[in-house]
Amino acid sequence: MDRINIMVDTGKIEKSDIDLFDLTKGEKVICVPIEVTMLDLLVRFGFFPSFGQARKNWRGPIIIPDGWSNFIIGKKRRDLAIWKPSTLIADFRENG
């Protein structure tokens, strides 16, 4: 299965966040700005040929949800793995 690894830069990315992705040899994590939507990702990585087609056919969330998201998309069952941190791990440990 083809997998695309995305990390959304919310200003709360830590070095250890890369470990959340179970990377195999040759895989990379692509960092995108917080303004990017699911539709932007779907068109950029070839799930849909145009923004209009993505808007018409995508049934998932438009805004990338906080935390970990994993989508299996299309007949080829391509995997879109997304990490959007909503809190720093240090803050979580202090408040948890």
PyMOL commands that set and color helices and strands:
alter all, ss='L'
color gray80, all
select helices_A, chain A and resi 15-20+38-44+51-57+89-95
alter helices_A, ss='H'
color red, helices_A
select strands_A, chain A and resi 3-9+29-33+67-73+78-84
alter strands_A, ss='S'
color yellow, strands_A
deselect
rebuild
show_as cartoon
